[in-house]
Amino acid sequence: MAKKGKARVRNEATSTLQDDQISNQIEEENVETNPNHSEAPSSNPSTNEVCSSAPPTKRHKKDHAIGEQNVRGKAKGVKSGEGIEVEIYDGRIVTPKAVSEIHVLFHQKINGAWISYSEYPKSELDTLFARYLTVGFSHRQTEEEVKQAFENSVRYRYADWMLRIRKPIFKKHQTREARYKNPPSFIPINVWKEMVDKWMGANWQV
């Protein structure tokens, strides 16, 4: 029983770390590996001569193909949650990979100024869950039980998600106008302005 408890603590710590990484990376562009990059030639001239003049063997071609596959990542059609069974504990999803995926999906579709979970529309929550199901995770529980755990997970993490969106910009920019002009790349400008107004309202403590 103690081992299970430690494992769950590790899961929560890992998922929090992954949330930090996602928040730091959410506005970065995808960086592609340069396929033309090659290592410096060997200092042995005879070795260089053999490598430059000999035709590629089947093994060389195979190794090159494997290298290209590793650079490209998963093959098309492979879902990011495929082969991962999600653990539900205390009514919430605790598997780090699944928790991180929910965070990513949430960031991809913020089209309303919902700065608290109580404002988040049920229709949006249902859509978010439907998108989560397409990722390919497996669950031992029924879909209804998974949905309840999913909603509990979103409710549990929502305030932290908003903090990670708001804090860097509000810390760097002090005026309302400056904050208006520096929205996160994944939030529409009109939605962001409304969020700023709410956060700077008299009833909100930043």
C-alpha atoms as one frame of an Amber mdcrd trajectory, in Angstrom:
protein
   0.000   0.000   0.000   2.940   2.359   0.848   4.555   1.635  -2.516   1.338
   2.587  -4.349   1.165   5.847  -2.398   4.741   6.741  -3.322   4.053   5.931
  -6.959   1.034   8.227  -7.011   3.078  11.058  -5.440   5.714  10.550  -8.134
   2.964  10.629 -10.794   1.629  13.950  -9.475   5.146  15.449  -9.293   5.937
  14.299 -12.814   2.672  15.658 -14.210   3.333  19.037 -12.559   6.812  19.135
 -14.118   5.356  18.269 -17.513   2.790  21.054 -17.105   5.679  23.476 -16.493
   7.421  22.247 -19.630   4.241  22.606 -21.693   3.653  26.144 -20.430   7.235
  27.107 -21.270   7.017  25.574 -24.740   3.454  26.462 -25.731   4.463  29.615
 -27.674   7.667  28.201 -29.204   7.817  27.266 -32.865   8.510  23.647 -33.812
  12.180  23.221 -34.594  13.007  20.782 -37.369  16.221  18.810 -37.360  18.554
  19.766 -40.227  18.806  16.665 -42.426  21.944  18.068 -44.142  23.952  18.187
 -40.930  26.908  15.820 -40.923  29.783  15.072 -38.604  33.284  16.402 -39.281
  35.409  14.111 -41.473  37.775  11.674 -39.843  41.400  12.695 -39.422  42.416
   9.444 -41.111  42.685  10.186 -44.874  42.408   6.559 -45.868  39.152   6.254
 -43.981  37.794   9.365 -45.693  38.756   8.037 -49.107  36.941   4.767 -48.559
  33.831   6.492 -47.240  33.657   8.972 -50.095  34.279   6.538 -52.938  32.503
   3.372 -51.849  28.869   3.020 -52.981  26.245   2.817 -50.220  25.584  -0.705
 -49.053  22.194  -2.114 -48.094  23.160  -1.745 -44.461  24.043   1.924 -44.954
  20.714   2.537 -46.636  18.874   0.756 -43.837  20.696   2.747 -41.137  19.932
   5.988 -42.990  16.249   5.079 -43.230  16.116   4.290 -39.505  17.803   7.614
 -38.721  15.270   9.515 -40.798  12.432   7.703 -39.075  13.799   8.651 -35.643
  14.064  12.319 -36.642  10.519  12.415 -37.975   9.081  10.865 -34.824   6.053
   8.593 -34.754   4.635   7.312 -37.986   1.511   8.963 -39.304  -1.658   7.530
 -37.840  -0.070   6.600 -34.504  -1.988   8.292 -31.685   0.005   9.886 -28.868
  -1.885   7.965 -26.198  -1.713   4.604 -27.935  -0.461   1.819 -25.678  -0.831
   3.864 -22.476  -3.329   2.791 -19.825  -4.545   5.740 -17.769  -4.694   5.469
 -13.995  -7.532   7.118 -12.116  -6.980   7.809  -8.425  -9.154   9.702  -5.970
 -11.588  10.469  -8.781  -8.995  12.134 -11.008  -6.708  11.194 -13.894  -3.158
  10.978 -12.524  -1.127   9.424 -15.358   1.406  12.179 -16.254   1.185  11.687
 -20.023  -2.619  11.933 -19.944  -2.567  14.969 -17.641  -0.154  16.740 -19.994
  -2.255  15.834 -23.027  -5.359  17.363 -21.421  -3.388  20.556 -20.817  -2.273
  20.680 -24.455  -5.810  20.094 -25.738  -7.117  22.851 -23.477  -4.544  25.338
 -24.788  -5.470  24.527 -28.365  -9.027  25.800 -28.013  -9.413  28.790 -25.723
 -12.070  30.843 -27.477 -13.754  32.487 -24.517 -12.706  34.632 -21.542 -13.296
  31.883 -19.008 -10.821  32.795 -16.276 -12.322  30.420 -13.717 -13.658  26.895
 -13.939 -17.151  28.049 -12.939 -17.252  30.122 -16.157 -16.095  27.288 -18.404
 -19.142  26.193 -20.466 -20.343  22.610 -20.161 -20.421  22.390 -23.950 -16.698
  23.263 -24.068 -15.939  20.668 -21.414 -17.823  18.023 -23.392 -15.931  18.964
 -26.558 -12.627  18.821 -24.700 -13.447  15.345 -23.422 -14.429  14.159 -26.909
 -11.069  15.354 -28.215  -9.296  13.607 -25.351 -10.922  10.305 -26.318  -9.450
  10.562 -29.824  -5.890  10.602 -28.445  -6.001   6.843 -27.940  -5.440   6.266
 -24.216  -6.905   3.092 -22.753  -8.951   2.956 -19.548 -10.249   0.128 -17.391
 -13.232   2.186 -16.293 -16.442   2.837 -18.198 -16.625   5.932 -20.394 -18.928
   7.604 -17.876 -16.409   7.011 -15.071 -13.574   8.273 -17.262 -15.564  11.397
 -18.121 -16.193  12.131 -14.449 -12.493  11.707 -13.658 -11.623  13.900 -16.644
 -13.930  16.698 -15.478 -12.520  16.462 -11.949  -9.006  16.745 -13.383  -9.877
  19.864 -15.377 -11.564  21.418 -12.334  -8.553  20.593 -10.147  -5.991  22.126
 -12.537  -7.958  24.979 -14.098  -6.791  27.734 -11.731  -3.175  26.693 -12.221
  -3.578  26.726 -16.018  -4.918  30.274 -15.837  -2.093  31.337 -13.536   0.484
  30.042 -16.011  -1.192  32.036 -18.784  -1.585  35.258 -16.806   1.499  35.502
 -14.587   4.341  35.889 -17.154   2.532  38.642 -19.067   1.200  40.511 -16.036
   4.631  40.387 -14.417   6.382  41.783 -17.490   3.746  44.362 -18.481   2.191
  46.595 -15.831  -0.412  48.638 -17.712  -3.679  47.499 -19.199  -2.705  48.689
 -22.686   0.634  46.887 -22.587  -1.091  43.704 -21.514  -3.631  44.090 -24.300
  -0.815  44.272 -26.836   0.991  41.158 -25.633  -1.464  38.254 -25.730  -0.364
  34.620 -25.734  -0.120  33.330 -29.309  -2.809  30.718 -28.673  -5.533  33.113
 -27.458  -7.512  35.375 -29.847  -6.850  39.064 -29.181 -10.495  39.904 -28.430
 -10.709  37.051 -25.932  -7.418  38.053 -24.336  -8.528  41.670 -23.835 -11.643
  40.485 -22.048  -9.543  38.206 -19.854  -7.247  41.120 -18.986 -10.249  43.266
 -18.057 -11.566  40.555 -15.759  -8.212  39.992 -14.081  -7.746  43.729 -13.554
 -11.276  44.188 -12.245 -12.036  45.249  -8.694 -13.299  41.788  -7.777 -10.129
  39.959  -8.802  -6.931  39.617  -6.805  -3.861  38.925  -8.964
